């Protein structure tokens, strides 16, 4: 019998399963699974590891440990004892004291002490999607109060019922995780198809305008000496065609607004973008957000594009090992800041040399939505790019 009684236990399980099924992003599903497992089984710590292609973890989500403590712990080893072993085992693992297991290899200095352990693979057929880990079952006193934590001698530790409950949760977690992955792949395919369609349309429209421009310019050149008046008319036509081509380009760029931005909003889209860059580059890329409200679509797109351009510069050209992206509420609008600790540069020297590092386009994007862009940098002192936009 669940310690809180059958009704309360069933309600808690139902709530957890519904929470998992409502999430469509993989990271959100992982987080929901971990939090639900820790709360349902009354454990001090919970984690979920997702395998990579090399026997280690591609993702590792924890609950019960603060972000500051997690930073002090540092990265997990590629092969992490019993945790990595769980990615290859088909069944659950329940231990009275994980520290006494022969696979235990110790912890970093900042790692919390853990004793009793319950691990459960999350499987879809023959594929292991991840593994759930719970440690330090909370002991209950006779009055239901929390007593000592963990699996100290005399502690209750995890039970058969806990194992059954975690198995049920893992089965539903596999469904939720598979659905989330399919959703992301479907969205990626939709974005790719839409971009391909727009690329073809852009190619056709601009090619036609450029072809007309070339013919008209050739006609004007041929008429300059023998019929200046007609040459002038042709040149005016060149100017009109050039303006139409520019309009076509602007329209295409507007249509290329990221689909994720419409679906998820600026904060989630920017967070996902930063997460991908952090995994793809040696530099540590972070994202923080505070108090942001929804902004007009044009402002959100401009902020995203400037952030992408600034991140590209920082990761490709600055030599930085740390890049920070911050999005904060500013009056009724928002303030974007992208900071790196790279080699920096002299903005004046860059302008003089005719190299812009995308600064002109970033300023244009900011000005186009009523915002302002500020660039602060000097050699050896890193770079900060800030964009402020007013409220809608």
VODO-13306 format. One record per atom (N, C-alpha, C): x negated, y negated, z; residue in one letter. Coordinates in steps of 0.2 Angstrom, whole numbers, plus 5000, padded with zeros to 4 digits. Layout:
<recs>
XYZa
...
</recs>
This chain:
<recs>
499650065000x
500050005000x
499649945000x
499749894996x
499449834996x
499449795002x
498949765005x
498949735012x
499449685012x
499649655007x
500249595007x
500949625006x
500949695005x
501649725004x
501749724997x
502149774995x
502349794988x
502549734984x
503049694987x
503349644983x
502849584981x
502449564987x
501949514986x
501449534981x
501249604982x
500749624977x
500949634970x
501549654969x
501849654962x
501849584959x
502149534963x
502149474960x
501449444959x
500949454963x
500349434961x
500049464955x
500149524954x
499949564948x
500249534942x
500949524942x
501349494937x
501049424935x
500949384940x
500649314939x
500049314935x
499549364937x
498949364934x
498949384927x
499449434925x
499449464919x
499749404914x
500249374917x
500549314913x
500049264911x
499649244916x
499149194915x
498649214910x
498449284910x
497949304904x
498349304898x
498949314897x
499249324891x
499349254888x
499449204892x
499549134889x
498949104887x
498349124888x
497749094886x
497549114879x
497349074874x
497149084868x
496449084866x
496049044870x
495349034869x
494949084873x
494449114870x
494049174874x
493849154880x
493549094881x
493249074887x
493749064892x
494349034891x
494849024895x
495149094898x
495149144893x
495349214895x
494849244900x
494249234899x
493749264903x
493749234910x
493849164910x
493949134917x
494549154921x
495049164917x
495749184920x
495649254923x
495349304919x
495249364922x
494849374928x
494249334928x
493849334934x
494249304940x
494549254939x
494849214945x
495449264948x
495849294943x
496349334945x
496149404948x
495549424946x
495349484949x
495049474956x
494749414957x
494449404964x
495049384969x
495549354966x
496149334971x
496549404972x
496649444967x
497049504968x
496749554973x
496149564973x
495749614977x
495449584983x
495549514984x
495349484990x
494549494991x
494149474986x
493449484986x
493149414987x
492549414989x
492149344990x
491949324983x
491649364979x
491349354973x
491649394967x
491649364961x
491849404955x
491549374949x
491349424945x
491049404939x
491249444933x
491149424927x
491349464921x
490749454916x
490449504914x
489949504909x
490149524902x
490049494897x
490149514890x
489549534886x
489549594883x
488849614881x
488649574874x
488049574873x
487749554867x
487549614863x
487149604858x
486949654854x
486249684856x
486049664862x
485349694864x
485349724871x
485949744873x
485949774879x
486049734885x
486049664884x
486149614889x
486849584889x
486849524892x
487449484892x
487449424887x
487949414883x
488049354879x
488449304883x
488849324887x
489249274892x
489249304899x
489249264904x
489349294911x
489649234915x
490249254917x
490749204920x
490849224927x
490749184932x
490749194939x
491349154943x
491549184948x
492049144952x
491849154960x
491849104964x
491649114971x
490949074972x
490649054967x
489949024967x
490048954964x
489848904968x
489848834965x
489348824959x
489548774955x
489148764950x
488348744952x
488348714957x
487648694959x
487248754961x
487548804965x
487248864967x
487048904961x
487548904956x
487448944950x
486848914946x
486748854946x
486148824943x
485548844947x
485548844953x
484948864957x
484748934956x
485248974955x
485149044954x
484749054947x
484849024942x
484549024936x
484849074931x
484549084925x
484749134921x
484749204923x
485149254921x
485149324922x
484649354918x
484249404921x
483849444917x
484149474911x
483849494906x
484149524900x
484449594902x
484049634906x
484349694909x
484449684917x
485049684919x
485149664926x
485449724930x
484949774931x
485149834935x
485849864934x
486249864940x
486849904939x
487349864935x
487249794935x
487749754930x
487649774923x
487049774921x
486949794914x
487149864913x
487049914918x
487249984917x
487949984916x
488349944919x
489049944918x
489349934911x
488949904907x
489149894900x
489049954896x
488750004899x
488650074895x
489050124898x
489250114905x
489650164908x
490450164906x
490750214905x
491450214903x
491950214909x
491650224915x
492150224921x
491950174926x
492350174931x
492250124937x
491650144941x
491450094945x
490850104950x
491050074956x
491050114962x
491250084968x
490650104973x
490350054976x
489750064981x
489950034987x
489650074993x
489750044999x
489249985000x
488649994997x
488149944998x
487749944992x
487849894987x
487449884981x
486749884982x
486549854988x
485749844989x
485449914990x
485849964991x
485550034992x
485550074986x
485850054981x
485850084974x
485150084971x
484950144968x
484250144965x
484150094959x
484750074956x
484650034951x
484649954953x
484649944959x
484649874962x
483949854962x
483849794959x
483249764958x
483049694961x
483449684966x
483349624970x
483749564966x
483749504970x
484049444968x
483649384968x
483749334964x
483349274965x
483449244972x
483049194973x
483049164980x
483749134982x
484049104977x
484649064979x
485349104978x
485249174976x
485749214975x
486149234982x
486749234983x
487149254989x
487049324991x
487049344997x
486949414999x
487649444997x
487549504995x
488149544993x
488049614995x
488549654997x
488549724999x
489049764995x
489649774998x
490049824994x
490249794987x
490349844983x
490349824975x
490849874972x
491249834967x
491749874963x
491649844956x
491449894951x
491349874944x
491849914940x
492149874935x
492649914930x
492449884923x
492349934919x
492249914912x
492949894909x
492949844904x
493449824900x
493349854893x
493849894891x
493649934885x
494249934880x
494149924874x
494649934869x
494449994864x
494750044866x
494550114862x
493850134864x
493350134859x
492650154861x
492250094862x
492550034861x
492149974862x
492149944869x
491649924872x
491649894878x
491649814877x
492149784879x
492249714878x
491849674884x
491849704889x
491549674895x
491549714901x
491349694907x
491349724913x
491449674919x
491949704923x
492149664929x
491749684935x
491549634939x
491149654945x
491449614951x
491649644956x
491849614962x
491349634968x
491249594973x
490849604978x
491149574985x
490949604990x
491149574997x
491849574998x
492149634999x
492849635000x
493049605007x
493449555007x
493649525014x
493949575019x
493749575025x
494049625030x
494549585033x
495149625035x
495649595038x
495749625045x
495849575049x
495949595056x
496649615057x
496849635063x
497449665065x
498049615064x
497949555064x
498449505063x
498449475056x
498049505052x
498049485045x
497549425044x
497149405049x
496649355048x
496049375045x
495649335042x
495049355039x
494549365044x
494249425044x
493649435049x
493049425045x
492549465047x
491849465043x
491949485036x
491549455032x
491549465025x
491049515023x
491249545017x
490749595014x
490849665017x
490349705015x
490349775017x
489949795023x
489849755028x
489449765034x
489749835037x
489249865041x
489449925044x
490149915048x
490649965046x
491249955050x
491749925046x
491549885040x
491949855036x
492349895032x
492949875029x
493449915026x
493149935018x
492849885015x
492649885008x
493149895004x
493049914997x
493549924992x
493849994993x
494449994991x
494850054992x
495050084986x
495350144986x
495550184980x
496150134977x
496550104981x
497050064978x
496750004974x
496249974977x
495849924974x
495649944967x
495350004967x
495050024960x
495650034955x
496250064957x
496750074953x
497050004950x
497049954955x
497349884953x
496849854948x
496149864949x
495749834945x
495749864938x
495849934938x
495949964932x
496549944928x
497049924931x
497649904928x
497549834925x
497149794929x
496949724927x
496549724921x
496049774921x
495549784915x
495949804909x
496449844909x
496749864903x
497149804900x
497449764904x
497749704901x
497249654899x
496749654903x
496249604901x
495949624894x
495849684892x
495649704886x
496149684880x
496749684882x
497249664877x
497249584876x
497149544881x
497149474881x
496549454878x
495949484879x
495349464876x
495349484869x
495549534867x
495649554860x
496049504856x
496649484859x
497049434856x
496749374855x
496349354860x
496049284860x
495449284854x
495149344854x
494649344849x
494949344842x
495549374841x
495849374834x
496149304833x
496349274838x
496549204837x
496049154835x
495449164838x
494849114836x
494649134829x
494649204827x
494349214821x
494849194815x
495549194817x
496049174812x
495949104811x
495849064817x
495848994816x
495148974812x
494649004813x
494048994809x
494149004802x
494549064800x
494649074793x
495049024790x
495549004794x
496048944792x
495648884790x
495148864795x
494748804794x
494348814788x
494048874787x
493548884781x
493948884774x
494548914774x
494948904768x
495248834767x
495348804772x
495548734771x
495048684768x
494448694771x
493848664769x
493648674762x
493748744760x
493548764753x
494048734748x
494748724750x
495248694746x
495048624745x
494948584750x
494748514750x
494148504746x
493648554747x
493048544743x
493148544735x
493648594733x
493748594726x
494148534724x
494648514728x
495048454726x
494548394725x
494148384730x
493648324730x
493248334724x
492948394723x
492548394717x
492848374710x
493548404710x
493848384704x
494048314703x
494248284708x
494448214708x
493848164707x
493348174711x
492748134710x
492448144704x
492348204701x
492048224695x
492448184689x
493048184689x
493448144684x
493248074684x
493248044690x
493147974691x
492447954689x
491947994691x
491247984689x
491147994681x
491548044678x
491448044671x
491747984668x
492247964670x
492547894667x
492047844668x
491747834674x
491347784675x
490747784671x
490447844669x
489847854665x
490047824658x
490647854655x
490847834648x
490947754648x
491247724653x
491447654653x
490847614653x
490347634657x
489747604658x
489347604652x
489347664648x
488947664642x
489247624637x
489947614637x
490247574632x
490147504633x
490047484640x
489947414641x
489247394639x
488747444640x
488047434638x
487947424630x
488347464627x
488347454619x
488647394617x
489147364621x
489447304619x
489147234621x
488647244625x
488347184629x
488047134623x
487747154618x
487447104613x
487947084608x
488347124606x
488747114600x
489447084602x
489747104608x
490347084610x
490347074618x
490047014620x
490047004628x
490647004631x
491246984628x
491846974631x
492147044632x
492047094627x
492347154628x
491847194633x
491247184633x
490747214638x
490947194645x
491147124646x
491447104653x
492047144655x
492547154650x
493147194652x
492947264654x
492447294650x
492247364652x
491947364659x
491547314661x
491247314667x
491747304673x
492247264671x
492847264676x
493147324677x
493247364672x
493447434672x
493047474676x
492347474675x
491847504680x
492047494687x
492047434689x
492147414696x
492847444698x
493347444694x
494047474696x
493947544697x
493647584693x
493547654693x
493047674700x
492547634701x
492147644707x
492547634713x
493047584713x
493447574719x
493947634720x
494147664715x
494647724715x
494247784717x
493647794715x
493247844717x
493047844725x
492947784727x
492847774735x
493447784739x
494047764736x
494647784739x
494747864739x
494547894734x
494647974734x
494248004739x
493647974740x
493148004745x
493447984752x
493647924753x
493947914760x
494547954762x
494947964757x
495548014758x
495348084760x
494848104756x
494548174757x
494248184764x
493848134766x
493548134773x
494148134778x
494648094777x
495148094782x
495548164783x
495648194777x
495948264777x
495448314780x
494848304781x
494348344784x
494348344791x
494848304794x
494848304802x
494848374804x
494448384809x
494348454812x
495048484814x
495248544812x
495848574814x
495848584821x
495248604824x
495248614832x
495448554835x
495248494833x
495448434836x
496148424836x
496548434831x
497248434831x
497548484836x
497348544836x
497648594840x
497448584848x
496748574849x
496548574856x
496348514859x
496348454855x
496148394858x
495448384858x
495248314860x
494548294860x
494148334865x
494348334871x
493948364876x
493748434875x
494248484874x
494148554872x
493748564866x
493848524861x
493448534855x
492748514856x
492548454860x
491948434861x
491548484866x
491948514871x
491648554875x
491448624871x
491848644867x
491648704863x
491048694859x
491048634856x
490448614851x
489848614855x
489848584861x
489248584865x
489048654867x
489548694869x
489348764871x
489048804866x
489248794860x
488948824854x
488248804853x
488148734853x
487448704852x
486948734858x
487248734864x
486848754870x
486548824869x
486948874866x
486748934864x
486348944858x
486348894854x
486048904847x
485348874848x
485248824852x
484548784853x
484248804859x
483548794859x
483148804865x
483348744870x
483448684868x
483648634873x
484248654877x
484348624883x
484948634887x
485448584886x
485948594883x
486548544881x
487048554886x
487248504889x
487848504894x
488348454892x
488948464895x
489548424894x
489948404900x
490048344902x
490448324907x
491048284905x
491548284909x
492148244907x
492548224913x
492748164913x
493048134919x
493648084917x
494248104919x
494848064919x
495048044912x
494848084907x
495048064900x
495848074899x
496148034896x
496848044893x
496848044886x
497348074883x
497448074876x
497348004872x
496948004867x
496847944863x
497147954856x
497247894853x
497447894846x
497047944842x
497347974837x
496948024833x
496347994830x
496447934827x
495847904824x
495247894828x
495447874835x
494847864840x
494547934842x
494947984843x
494648054845x
494248074839x
494448074833x
494048094828x
493348054827x
493447994828x
492747944828x
492347964834x
492547974839x
492147994845x
491848064844x
492248114841x
491948174840x
491348174834x
491448134829x
491048134824x
490348094826x
490448044830x
489848014833x
489448054838x
489848094842x
489448144846x
489148194842x
489448224837x
489048274833x
488448244829x
488448184827x
487948154824x
487348134829x
487548114835x
487048104840x
486748164842x
487148214843x
486848284845x
486348314840x
486548304833x
486148324828x
485448294828x
485448224829x
484848184830x
484448214836x
484748224841x
484348244847x
484048304847x
484448354844x
484248424843x
483748434838x
483748394832x
483348404827x
482748364826x
482748304829x
482248254828x
481848234835x
482248244841x
481948204847x
481448254851x
481448314850x
481048354854x
481248364861x
481848344862x
482148344869x
482248424871x
482148434878x
482348494881x
482948494885x
483248434885x
483848424889x
484248374885x
484948384884x
485348334880x
486048334884x
486248284886x
486848274890x
487348234887x
487948264886x
488548234883x
489048214889x
489248154889x
489748134895x
490348094891x
490948114893x
491548074891x
491948054897x
491947994898x
492247964904x
492847914902x
493247904907x
493747854906x
493447784907x
493647734902x
493347674903x
493947624902x
494147584907x
494747544906x
495347584904x
495647564898x
496247604895x
495947654890x
495347644889x
495047684883x
494547744886x
493947754882x
493547804884x
492847784882x
492347814885x
491647794884x
491247864883x
490947874877x
490547924876x
489847914876x
489447954880x
488747944880x
488348004879x
487848004874x
487448064873x
486748044874x
486448074879x
485748054882x
485348114881x
484648104879x
484148154878x
483548134881x
483148174883x
482448164886x
481848174881x
482048164875x
481548174870x
481048114869x
480748114863x
480148064862x
480447994861x
481047984859x
481247914858x
481047884852x
481247824851x
481047794845x
481147714846x
480847674841x
481047604841x
481547584836x
482147574839x
482747554834x
482547504829x
482147454831x
481947404826x
481447424821x
480947474823x
480547504818x
480947544813x
481447584815x
481847624811x
482147584806x
482447524808x
482847484803x
482347454798x
481747434800x
481247404796x
481047454791x
480947514793x
480747574788x
481247594784x
481847574785x
482447594780x
482747664782x
482447694788x
482747754791x
483247734796x
483847764795x
484347744800x
484547804805x
484347864804x
484547924808x
485347924809x
485747904804x
486447904805x
486747854809x
486347804811x
486547744815x
487047704812x
486947694805x
487347654802x
488047684801x
488147744800x
488747784800x
489147784806x
488747794812x
488947794818x
489247724820x
488947674818x
489147604820x
489847594816x
489847614810x
490447604805x
491047644808x
490847704811x
491447744814x
491747704820x
491247684824x
491447644830x
491847584828x
491647544824x
491947484822x
492647494818x
492647554815x
493247564811x
493847584816x
493747594822x
494247614827x
494247554833x
493947504831x
493947444836x
493447454842x
493047504841x
492547514846x
491847484845x
491347494850x
490747474849x
490247524850x
489647524847x
489147574848x
488447534851x
488147564855x
487547544858x
487047594858x
486447584856x
485847624855x
485347604860x
485047644864x
484547624869x
483947674868x
483447654866x
482847704865x
482247664865x
481647694866x
481047674865x
480547734865x
479947724862x
479547784862x
479347814868x
479447874869x
479247914875x
479747904881x
480347874880x
480847864885x
481447894883x
481547934878x
482147964877x
482647914873x
483247944872x
483747904869x
484447904872x
484847854872x
485547854874x
485947824869x
486447854867x
486947824862x
487647824866x
487847764866x
488547754869x
489047724865x
489647754865x
490147724860x
490747714865x
491047654865x
491647634869x
492147624864x
492747654866x
493347634862x
493947614866x
494347564864x
494847544868x
495447594868x
495947574873x
496447624874x
496947614868x
497347664867x
497847654861x
498547624863x
</recs>
